Amino acid sequence: MSQAQREPGPRVAVAVVTMGNRPTEVDALLTSVAKQDVAPSRIVVVGNGCPLPEFADRLGLPGEVTCVEVDENLGCPGGRNVALARLREFGDVDVVVELDDDGLLVDADVLRRVRDLYAAEPRLGIVGFRIADEHGETQRRHVPRVGAADPLRGGPVTGFLGGGHALSMAMLAETGDWPAEFFFAHEETDLAWRAVDGGWTVLYAPELLLQHPKTSPARHAIYYRVTARNRVWLVRRRLPLPLVPVHLGVWIAVTLLRTRSVAGLKAWFGGFVEGVRASAGERRPMRWRTVWRLTRLGRPPVI
């Protein structure tokens, strides 16, 4: 056992949600987890509406491996909540690293670095990884700053990427889990805003690399509808009332300028109407001092 493995610190688990359509990628991801120089205390794999193969013995995975199968696809946030609930039942995890099922941990020290970051900062709530493709390129939309093109610049931010990140279990006990009703899109922003409002730090750590194929979010058939619906739900749930029309007005203008697909605009409009008419769930708007903090960190909540 290495010195790094013997050192005390926060107990780190790994959670992966899959729909069963990427078996080769899941094997590769879990193999990269097995190669970490600090083994996770637990690994939870959720089959989101699909059966799961046996991983632990076949891939030589370390620690306690738990497979959970759910009857229907609960979406990204819903599936992650299933993993969090199971980890909470065990009661012996401080930090959970959640990874996309087609990602890959290239470096062997990712979990150790995560552990050390949380050991050094008690109010560290969320750590976002850098996402890059097999050529080392990070897409602009994967840099969690407005107007900042440098993917290697880390520091406190106001958002993070769902593909690769770490969450404090203590933070989640205060803020609540993922908004399962979102299914897909903007769930990261909802959680990040709650974290910042609760006094937790959201950190972008580009030294933590998740290799991930270059993709477009529009590849999902439901992209335009749920993006519009969830944006409306997000601001209805989290923004002070005077900022709701401002945020939506800016966002509508940007969407109309950027979207070239007529079919996409129709789906977007349908989602917007759904977001207005349907219940957005709890309304717990952030405090005005949080609005100021988000603005100082370079991401005003009106854009």
N, C-alpha and C positions, 0 to 999 in steps of 0.2 A: 504494500500500500504506500502511495506517495505521500510526501509531507503535506501537499495541498489537500489530500483526502483526509488526513488526520486532523487538520486544523478545524476548530469549532467555527460555527457561523450559522446564518439562516439556513433552514432546510429547504432545498429547492426540488420541486417536482416538475415534470414535463407533461403537458396535455396536448393531444392531437385529435382533431375531429376529421372524420373522413366519410364520404358517401359511398365508398367501395369501388369507385371508378378509376382509382390510381394505385393499384396494388404494388406496382414496381416502384413508384415514387415513395410510397409509404415505407416500403422495405428499406430503401436507400436513406430516408430521413431517420428512421429508427436505428439503422446501423451507425449513422453519424452521431446519434445520441449515445450509443454504446461506446463510442470512441472518445468521449469526453474525459478529460483528466480528473474531473470530479464527477462521480456518478450521481445521478438524481436519486433522491430518496424514494420516489415513486414515479411510475409512468402510467398515465391513464390514456387509453385510446377509446374514443367514442365512435361507434358505427351509427351514423346519422341516417337511420332508415335502411340499414343494410347489415348483413351478418359480417362478422369479423373472423379472419383466420387466427391461428395461434401464433403469437409473435415471440414470446420470451425465449423458449428453448431453441427455436429455429434460428433466431437472429443473435442469440447470446446476449440478451438484454440484461442490464444490471438492475438491482433493486427489486422492488415490488411492482409487478406489472398487472394492471387491471384493465380488462376489456369490458366495455359497457355497450350493449346494443339497444337502440330505441326503435320503436315500431315505425316512426315516420320521420321524414327530414324536418328538423326543427330550425333549419337555417344556421348560419355561423354563430350568432349569439346564443341561440337556444341550445345548440350542441355544446358550446363551451360552458354554459351554465350546468349542464349535466355533469361534465367533468369536475367543475368546481364543487358541486354538491357531494360527489363521491369523495373528493379530497377532504372536504369538511367533515365527513363522517369519520375518516381516519383520524383527523385531529392532530396530525404530526407534520404538517407542512406550513412553512412561513411564506414562501414565494412560489408562484407557479409560472413556468415558461410555456406560453402557448404558441404553437408553430403550425403554419399551413402544411397540409399533407403533401404538397408538392415542393416544399422547401428542402434545404439541405444546410446543415451546419458544417461549413468548410473547415473552420478552426477547431482545435480540440480543447480550447480554454474558455469557451463561451459560458458554460455554466459556472465555472470558477469566477469569471469576471462579474457575472450577475450576482453571485453570492457576495463577493467583496463590495460591490456597489451598495447593496442593501445593508451590509454590516456597517458601512461607514456613515449611512444617513438614515436615521430612524423614520423620518417623514418622507422617504422616497416611496412614492406610490406606484408609478408606472415607468418602465424603461422600454423605450422603443428601439428596435434594432434597425440597422441599415439593410435595405433590400437591394440586391444587385443580381444581374443575370450572370450567366456562365462566363461572360466576357468582362465582368467587373463593372458594368454600366448600371447606374441607378437612374431610373426614370424620374423626370422632374416631379411628377405627382407623388412620388415616394419620399420627397424631402419635406419634413413637417414644418416648413416656414413659408410665409408669403414673401415672394421676391428673392428668396435665397437659393441660388442654384448649386451651391457647394455642398455635396452630400457628405463630406468629411468634417463639416463643422458641427460639433456637438454642443450640448448644453440644455438648459431648461427650455421647454417648449409648451405648447398648449394642445398638442394632438400627438397621435402615434399611429403606427401601421398595424393592422390586424394580423398581417402575415407572420410577424415575429416580434414578440414583446414579452415582458415579465410584469406580473401584477403582485402587489403585496396582499396577502390574505387579510392582514389587519386593516388595510385600506378598504377592501371589499366589505368587511364587516360593518364599516361606517357608511360607505357610499351605496351599497347594494351591488348586485351583479350586473351582467349585461342586459340590455333591454331586449328581451327575447322576441317581443312583438315586431321589432324592426326587420327581422329575418335576414336582411342583407342590406348594407349601406348605412353609413352615418352612425353606426352603433359605437364606433371608437370615439367619435366626438362627444356623444352623449356621456360616455363613461369618463372621458378626459375632463370635461367641464365639471362634472360632479366631483372629481378628484381635486381639481384646482380650487373649487368652491369650498372644499373641506380642509384646505390648507396642506394638501399633499403635493409633492413635486412630481411633475412629468418630465422625464429626462430623455433626450435623444442621444444615444450612445453609438456613434457610427463604427466604433471598434468592434461592436457585436454584429457580425455579418450573417445574414441568412441569404444563401443563394436561392434564387427563385426565377423561373422562366419569365421572360418579358411578356406581358399580357396587356390587354385592354379591358377595363371594367365593363365596357359595352358588349363584351362577349356573352354576358349573361342575358338571357331572353327577357328577364324581368327588370333589367337595369334602369331604364328610363322611368318606369312606373314607380318602383320602390324608392329610387333616388329622390323623386319629387315628393312622394308621400312622406318619406322619413324626414326629409328636410323640414317640411311643415310641422310634423310631429316634434322634431327636435326643438325648434324655436318656441312652439307652444308649451313645451314642457320646461324649458331651461332659461329662456331669456326674460328679463324684466319687460313688462307689457309695452312700454314705449318703444322698445327696440324691435319688437316683433315685425311691424310693418316695414321698418327700415331695412332689416335683414332680408325679408322676403322680397322687397322691391329691388334691392341690389342684386339678389340672386336671380330673380326673374329676368332682369335686363341682361345679365351675363349669360344665362342659359339661351336666351333668344339670339344672342350674338354668336354663340359658339356652336349651336346645334344646327347641322345642315340637313339632317334627315327629317322628312315630313312625317314618316311613321314614328320616328323617335319623339318628335314634338307632340304628336297625338297621344302617345303613351304617357309622355311627361305630363300633359294637361290632365289626363285621366287620373294620374297619381296625385297631382296637386289637389284636385277636387276631392279625392278620397281622403287626403290628409286633412282637409278642412272639415269634411263632414264626419269622418269617423273619430272615435275617441282616441286621444293621444295618450291616454293613461294618466299617471300622476302628473300634477303640475307642481314642480319644486324649483322655482326660478332662482338663478344665482344672485348673489348679493352684488350691489353696485361696486363694492371694492374688488370683487372678482372680475367684473367687467374691466376695471382699471388695470388689474393685474394682467389679464389677457392682452390688453392693449399694449402694456409695457413690454410684454414678451413678444410683440410683433404680430399678434393675430387678433385684431379687434373682432368681437363677436358679431359685428354687422357685415362682415364680408366672408 
